[in-house]
Amino acid sequence: MGKTNRIIIIGAGFAGKKIASEIASMGILGEVVAFIDDNRDKIGTQIGIIPVLGPVSNAGKIIENLKADEALIAIPGAGEAALRRIYSSLQRAELKKIRILPNVSQIIEGGAHLIQTREIKAQDLLARDPVHIGLVESLEYLRGKRVLITGAGGSIGSELARQLLSGGAGRLYLFDHGENNVYEIEKELKILQDGGVGEASTIVPIIGELQDRDFVKFIIKRLKADVIFHCAAYKHVPLIEENPVEAVKNNIFGTKNIVDAAKDSAVSRFVFVSTDKAVSPSSIYGASKMVAEELVLSSNSEQTNFMVVRFGNVLGSRGSIVPLFTRQIMKGGPVTITHKNVTRFFMTIPEAASLVLKTGGVGSGGNLYILEMGKPILIRDLAEQMIRFYGFIPKKEIAINYIGLRPGEKMDERLWTEEDRVEKTNYPGIIRVHHRTRLKGSLRTLLEETSEVCFPGKNFSLYRNRIHLRRILSRYIPSIRMVENEPEY
């Protein structure tokens, strides 16, 4: 028989106790040899036969004395500073693994399960303290309902699915055009269910293409969804600058297809996930999301509440800078940054998803909502914190190179313009913007003109003509500029 894995749990609250109980009942993952906690009333007591030791600042010495192999952080209320302090204490011990409960466990009290734990990542220590939301109460409007998520395999879509699973949605329709994306999130949700997470939700994977208007109309009517969260989009700014026609076809006309289908099927609520890059956009991506915002908001009706939720970057999303920086650090650098003064808004994926879900319930149709993102942070500060997380010294052991802004990128992003009228809502973390159209012309005419580029029609010379497409967008959205030497394909 091999050596038993000796586990320390940081946090002797409800989450720590629940996980310790699960480990004991399984009997194959190791044994919990101690809790470590800062609460003086708990230190020196026992939970069952497991001692509670502390404080956390002594974790390194406690772990050494107990010859622990693994630490698991199970403190639902831990903010950024506390997590950094805990991680710093654990780093000094020679542990094989450090795991943490994801933020969803911080939101759904009593919902902590071992299956939800994962190895700690840099982004867990980079985020601001999240807005805590009573998600069980927030998701009451979705309990037992049929909920469809487009882009369900993406960063936000998949987190919405995880939280909806915990919140008691009756049916979860996972819509994505990527076969592997659908496969991964469906399997993950079923593993979570097997591990005791959530209720008896029925999970339905759907491989489909939003650009296929007939299929979208058919499937929305067939599924009888009560609520749609529309997250699907092409979103990588420099890549979309190179593929503008496909981006407009997907982000604008794909959105139009599902908006029209939702209206035809009398879907109750439709929540469109947008981006700060839609504010005075300089990129084709931003322009496509701005037009999609207008399209969604203009579709509001008595039958269907159409609303938009706009926010900035999320930490750790696929294809974003956190995974990129991680790869660069792991190969010894350099870490590449566009400009030393470039800033972005950031929040964690779980926080963004929970606020989107909350807004979907408390928001009203025809409104644009913005998630409070706090202060923008310097990307170079983010890079330096990540380098330190992995145990290196910035600029000495891991170089930082500045490579210049890429096409379509800005130095800073904004969540609204100076002309916008914004107001706080009664719900923490959610701001309302009094919507006004920002297009310099008719939305209908814009759609007619861009459709000639995206789809073959009477004037075939315009089909896939990216120069003409940019010219159209720049007329309706003055912040979009023509570029020199743009290919004609």
C-alpha positions in Angstrom: 0.0 0.0 0.0 1.4 3.4 -1.0 1.9 6.4 1.3 -1.4 8.1 2.3 -1.8 11.6 0.9 -1.9 14.0 3.9 -4.1 17.0 3.3 -4.3 20.3 5.2 -7.5 22.4 4.8 -7.2 26.1 5.2 -10.5 27.3 6.6 -12.6 25.5 9.3 -15.9 26.9 8.2 -18.8 25.3 6.4 -16.9 24.7 3.1 -13.9 23.2 4.8 -16.0 20.9 6.9 -18.1 19.8 3.9 -15.0 19.0 1.9 -13.3 17.1 4.8 -16.4 15.0 5.1 -16.4 14.1 1.4 -12.7 13.2 1.5 -13.3 10.9 4.5 -16.3 9.3 2.9 -14.4 8.5 -0.3 -11.4 7.1 1.5 -9.1 7.0 -1.5 -7.9 10.6 -1.9 -6.0 10.8 1.3 -6.7 12.0 4.8 -7.3 15.4 6.3 -4.7 15.8 9.0 -5.6 19.3 10.2 -7.6 22.4 9.6 -5.7 25.8 9.7 -7.8 28.9 10.6 -7.2 32.4 11.9 -10.3 32.3 14.3 -8.9 32.2 17.8 -12.1 30.6 19.1 -11.5 27.6 16.7 -7.8 27.2 17.2 -7.1 24.4 19.6 -10.5 22.7 19.1 -11.4 19.6 17.0 -13.8 19.0 14.2 -14.5 15.3 14.7 -11.1 13.9 15.2 -9.4 16.6 13.1 -7.5 19.3 15.0 -7.9 23.0 14.2 -4.6 24.7 14.2 -3.4 28.2 13.4 -3.0 31.0 12.6 -2.5 30.8 8.9 0.7 32.8 9.1 2.2 29.7 10.8 1.0 27.4 8.0 4.5 26.7 6.8 5.7 25.4 10.2 2.4 23.5 10.8 2.7 21.8 7.4 6.3 20.9 8.0 5.5 19.4 11.4 2.6 17.4 10.1 4.5 16.3 7.0 1.5 17.4 4.8 1.5 16.8 1.1 -1.3 19.0 -0.1 -3.2 22.2 1.0 -6.7 23.0 0.1 -8.0 26.6 0.5 -11.6 26.6 1.5 -12.4 30.1 2.7 -15.6 31.4 0.9 -15.1 35.0 2.1 -11.4 35.3 1.3 -10.6 38.5 -0.6 -7.6 39.3 -2.8 -5.3 40.4 0.1 -6.2 37.4 2.3 -5.7 34.9 -0.6 -2.3 36.4 -1.3 -1.3 36.2 2.3 -2.5 32.6 2.5 -0.7 31.6 -0.7 2.5 33.3 0.5 2.4 31.2 3.7 1.8 28.0 1.8 4.5 28.8 -0.8 7.1 28.6 2.0 6.2 24.9 2.6 7.2 22.2 0.2 3.8 21.1 -0.9 3.1 18.9 -3.9 -0.2 20.7 -4.6 -2.2 23.7 -3.6 -5.9 23.6 -4.4 -8.7 26.2 -4.0 -12.5 26.3 -4.3 -13.6 28.4 -7.2 -15.6 31.6 -6.6 -19.0 29.9 -7.3 -18.5 28.2 -3.9 -18.2 31.6 -2.4 -21.5 32.6 -3.8 -23.7 29.6 -3.2 -23.5 28.9 0.5 -23.6 25.3 1.4 -22.8 24.3 -2.1 -19.1 23.5 -1.6 -18.0 20.1 -3.0 -14.6 18.5 -3.5 -15.3 18.1 -7.2 -15.3 21.9 -7.5 -11.7 22.3 -6.3 -8.8 22.9 -8.6 -5.2 23.8 -8.5 -4.7 27.5 -7.7 -4.0 29.8 -10.6 -2.4 33.2 -10.9 -5.7 34.9 -11.6 -7.1 33.7 -8.2 -4.6 36.2 -6.7 -4.9 39.0 -9.2 -8.6 40.0 -9.0 -10.2 42.6 -6.9 -12.5 41.5 -4.1 -15.6 40.3 -5.9 -19.1 41.6 -5.3 -20.8 38.9 -3.2 -24.2 37.9 -4.5 -26.8 35.6 -3.0 -27.0 33.6 -6.2 -29.7 31.1 -4.9 -32.0 34.1 -4.5 -30.8 35.7 -7.7 -31.5 32.6 -9.7 -35.0 32.1 -8.4 -36.4 33.4 -11.7 -34.6 30.6 -13.5 -35.5 27.7 -11.2 -37.0 24.9 -13.2 -36.9 27.0 -16.4 -35.5 26.1 -19.8 -32.3 28.2 -20.3 -30.3 28.4 -23.5 -26.7 29.6 -23.6 -25.0 30.5 -26.9 -21.3 30.2 -26.9 -21.8 27.7 -24.0 -18.2 26.4 -24.4 -16.6 29.8 -24.0 -15.3 31.3 -20.8 -18.5 33.2 -19.8 -20.9 30.8 -21.3 -19.4 27.8 -19.5 -19.4 29.6 -16.2 -23.0 30.6 -16.6 -23.7 26.9 -17.1 -21.9 25.9 -13.9 -23.8 28.5 -11.9 -27.1 27.6 -13.5 -26.5 24.0 -12.6 -26.0 25.0 -9.0 -29.0 27.3 -9.1 -31.6 24.8 -10.2 -32.3 25.5 -13.9 -34.7 22.8 -15.2 -33.0 22.4 -18.6 -29.7 23.7 -19.7 -29.3 24.0 -23.5 -25.6 24.3 -24.3 -25.4 25.8 -27.8 -22.0 26.2 -29.5 -20.6 25.8 -33.0 -17.5 24.1 -31.7 -18.0 20.3 -31.3 -15.1 20.1 -28.8 -16.5 23.1 -26.8 -19.9 21.4 -26.4 -18.3 18.1 -25.5 -16.0 19.6 -22.8 -18.7 21.6 -21.0 -21.3 18.9 -21.2 -18.9 16.3 -19.7 -17.8 18.8 -17.0 -21.3 19.5 -15.9 -22.2 15.8 -15.7 -19.1 15.2 -13.6 -20.1 18.0 -11.3 -23.6 16.5 -11.0 -22.1 13.1 -10.1 -20.0 14.9 -7.5 -23.2 16.3 -5.8 -23.3 19.8 -7.4 -26.7 21.3 -8.2 -30.0 19.7 -8.7 -31.5 17.4 -11.3 -31.0 19.7 -14.3 -31.3 18.1 -17.7 -28.3 19.0 -19.8 -28.8 19.2 -23.6 -25.8 19.7 -25.9 -26.5 21.4 -29.2 -23.9 21.8 -32.0 -25.1 24.6 -34.3 -24.2 27.7 -36.2 -25.8 31.0 -35.4 -25.2 32.1 -39.0 -27.6 29.4 -40.1 -30.8 31.4 -39.9 -33.2 28.5 -40.7 -31.7 26.2 -38.1 -31.7 28.9 -35.4 -35.3 29.7 -36.0 -36.2 26.0 -36.0 -34.2 25.1 -32.8 -35.4 28.0 -30.7 -39.0 27.2 -31.5 -38.4 23.5 -30.9 -36.6 24.0 -27.5 -39.2 26.4 -26.1 -36.5 28.2 -24.1 -37.7 30.6 -21.4 -34.5 32.6 -21.2 -31.6 33.0 -23.6 -28.1 34.2 -22.6 -26.4 35.2 -25.9 -22.6 35.0 -25.3 -21.4 33.6 -28.6 -19.1 36.0 -30.6 -15.8 36.2 -32.5 -13.8 38.4 -30.1 -10.0 38.5 -30.7 -9.4 42.0 -31.8 -6.3 41.7 -34.1 -7.6 38.4 -35.6 -10.9 40.1 -36.4 -9.1 43.0 -38.0 -7.8 40.4 -40.4 -11.2 38.8 -40.9 -13.7 41.6 -40.7 -16.4 40.2 -43.0 -16.7 36.9 -41.1 -16.8 38.8 -37.8 -19.7 41.0 -38.9 -21.5 38.0 -40.4 -21.2 36.2 -37.1 -21.5 38.9 -34.5 -24.1 41.0 -36.1 -26.1 38.7 -38.4 -25.7 35.7 -36.1 -27.2 37.9 -33.3 -30.0 39.1 -35.6 -30.9 35.5 -36.3 -31.3 34.5 -32.7 -33.0 37.8 -31.8 -35.6 37.2 -34.5 -36.0 33.6 -33.4 -36.5 34.7 -29.8 -39.2 37.1 -30.9 -41.0 34.5 -33.0 -40.9 32.0 -30.2 -42.0 34.5 -27.5 -38.9 33.8 -25.3 -39.5 35.6 -22.0 -36.0 37.1 -21.5 -33.0 37.6 -23.7 -29.7 38.8 -22.2 -26.9 39.8 -24.6 -23.4 39.8 -23.2 -21.4 42.7 -24.6 -18.0 44.4 -24.1 -16.4 47.7 -23.3 -14.8 47.6 -26.8 -18.3 48.6 -28.1 -17.8 52.0 -26.6 -16.5 54.4 -29.3 -15.0 51.4 -31.0 -11.7 51.5 -32.9 -11.9 47.9 -33.9 -14.1 45.8 -36.2 -14.9 43.6 -33.2 -16.0 46.6 -31.1 -18.1 47.9 -34.0 -19.8 44.6 -34.5 -20.7 44.4 -30.8 -21.9 48.0 -30.8 -24.3 47.3 -33.7 -25.4 44.1 -32.0 -26.2 46.1 -28.9 -28.4 48.4 -30.9 -30.0 45.5 -32.6 -30.9 43.8 -29.3 -32.2 46.9 -27.6 -34.3 48.0 -30.5 -36.0 44.5 -30.5 -37.6 44.9 -27.0 -41.3 44.0 -26.9 -44.1 43.2 -24.5 -43.5 39.5 -25.1 -39.7 39.5 -24.8 -37.5 41.5 -22.5 -34.3 42.2 -24.5 -31.4 43.6 -22.5 -27.7 44.1 -22.8 -25.0 43.6 -20.1 -21.7 45.2 -20.9 -18.4 44.7 -19.0 -14.6 44.7 -19.6 -12.0 41.9 -19.6 -12.3 38.7 -17.5 -9.2 37.1 -16.0 -8.1 33.8 -17.5 -10.5 33.6 -20.5 -9.3 31.5 -23.4 -7.1 33.5 -25.7 -6.6 36.4 -23.3 -3.4 37.7 -21.8 -3.4 35.7 -18.6 -3.0 32.3 -20.4 -0.6 34.0 -22.8 1.6 35.4 -20.0 1.5 32.0 -18.3 2.9 30.3 -21.4 5.5 32.9 -21.9 6.6 32.7 -18.2 6.8 28.9 -18.3 9.2 29.0 -21.3 11.4 31.5 -19.5 10.1 34.7 -21.1 10.0 37.3 -22.4 6.5 38.4 -21.5 5.2 40.7 -24.2 3.1 43.8 -23.6 1.8 46.2 -26.2 2.7 49.4 -24.3 4.0 50.3 -20.8 1.0 52.5 -20.1 -1.8 50.3 -21.5 -4.7 49.6 -19.1 -7.7 47.4 -19.0 -10.7 46.7 -16.7 -10.7 43.2 -15.2 -12.9 41.0 -13.1 -13.0 37.2 -12.5 -15.1 35.0 -14.8 -17.3 33.7 -11.9 -18.1 37.3 -10.7 -18.9 38.5 -14.2 -21.2 35.4 -14.8 -23.0 35.8 -11.5 -23.7 39.5 -12.2 -24.9 38.7 -15.7 -27.3 36.2 -14.1 -28.4 38.7 -11.5 -29.0 41.4 -14.1 -31.1 39.0 -16.2 -33.5 38.7 -13.3 -33.7 42.2 -12.0 -33.2 44.1 -15.3 -36.0 45.3 -17.5 -36.3 45.1 -21.3 -34.8 47.7 -23.5 -32.1 48.6 -21.0 -28.3 48.6 -21.2 -26.6 47.6 -18.0 -22.9 47.8 -17.1 -21.1 45.8 -14.5 -19.0 47.9 -12.1 -15.4 47.0 -12.9 -13.5 49.0 -10.4 -10.4 50.9 -11.5 -8.5 49.9 -14.7 -5.2 48.2 -14.0 -1.9 48.6 -15.8 -1.1 45.5 -17.9 2.6 45.7 -16.9 1.5 45.5 -13.2 -0.5 42.4 -14.0 2.5 40.8 -15.8 4.8 41.5 -12.9 2.4 40.0 -10.4 2.1 36.9 -12.5 5.9 36.5 -12.8 6.1 36.7 -9.0 3.3 34.1 -8.6 5.4 31.6 -10.5 8.4 32.4 -8.3 10.5 34.6 -10.6 11.8 38.1 -10.4 10.3 40.5 -13.0 12.8 42.1 -15.5 15.7 40.1 -13.9 14.8 36.4 -14.3 11.9 37.0 -16.7 12.2 39.9 -19.3 9.3 42.2 -20.2 9.2 43.4 -23.8 7.0 46.1 -25.2 5.9 45.4 -28.8 3.5 48.2 -29.7 -0.3 48.4 -30.1 -1.7 46.0 -32.6 -4.4 46.9 -35.2 -7.7 47.9 -33.6 -6.3 48.1 -30.1 -6.6 51.2 -27.7 -4.4 52.3 -24.9 -7.5 52.4 -22.6 -11.1 51.2 -22.7 -14.2 52.9 -21.3 -17.5 51.4 -20.1 -19.5 54.4 -21.3 -19.0 57.7 -23.1 -19.1 61.2 -21.6 -22.4 61.8 -23.4 -24.1 58.8 -21.7 -26.3 59.3 -18.7 -25.6 56.6 -16.1 -27.2 55.7 -12.8 -26.6 53.2 -10.0 -29.3 50.6 -9.5 -30.5 49.1 -6.3 -28.2 46.1 -6.9 -24.5 46.2 -6.0 -22.2 45.9 -9.0 -24.9 46.8 -11.6 -25.2 50.2 -13.4 -27.9 51.3 -15.8 -27.2 53.4 -18.9 -30.0 55.4 -20.4 -29.8 54.1 -23.9 -29.5 56.3 -26.9 -28.6 55.2 -30.4 -25.0 55.9 -31.3 -25.3 55.1 -35.0 -25.0 57.9 -37.5 -27.9 56.6 -39.5 -30.6 53.9 -39.6 -29.9 50.5 -38.2 -32.0 49.0 -40.9 -30.0 50.6 -43.6 -26.7 49.6 -42.0 -27.9 46.0 -41.9 -29.0 46.2 -45.6 -25.7 47.6 -46.7 -23.5 45.2 -44.7 -25.5 42.2 -45.8 -24.4 42.9 -49.4 -20.8 42.3 -48.3 -21.6 39.3 -46.1 -23.9 37.4 -48.4 -23.9 37.0 -52.2 -26.6 39.1 -53.8 -27.4 41.2 -56.8 -24.2 43.2 -56.6 -21.7 40.3 -56.4 -18.7 42.7 -56.7 -19.3 43.8 -53.1 -19.4 40.2 -51.7 -16.6 39.8 -49.1 -15.2 43.2 -50.0 -13.5 44.2 -46.7 -12.6 47.7 -47.9 -16.2 48.4 -48.7 -17.3 46.9 -45.4 -15.0 49.2 -43.4 -16.2 52.1 -45.5 -19.8 51.3 -44.5 -19.0 50.9 -40.8 -17.0 54.2 -40.7 -20.0 56.1 -42.1 -22.3 54.8 -39.3 -19.6 54.7 -36.6 -17.1 57.6 -37.0 -14.6 56.1 -34.5 -13.9 53.4 -37.1 -11.2 54.6 -39.4 -10.1 53.5 -42.9 -6.7 51.8 -43.0 -4.0 51.9 -45.7 -3.1 48.9 -47.8 -6.0 46.7 -46.5 -6.3 43.5 -48.6 -9.4 43.3 -50.8 -10.3 39.7 -49.9 
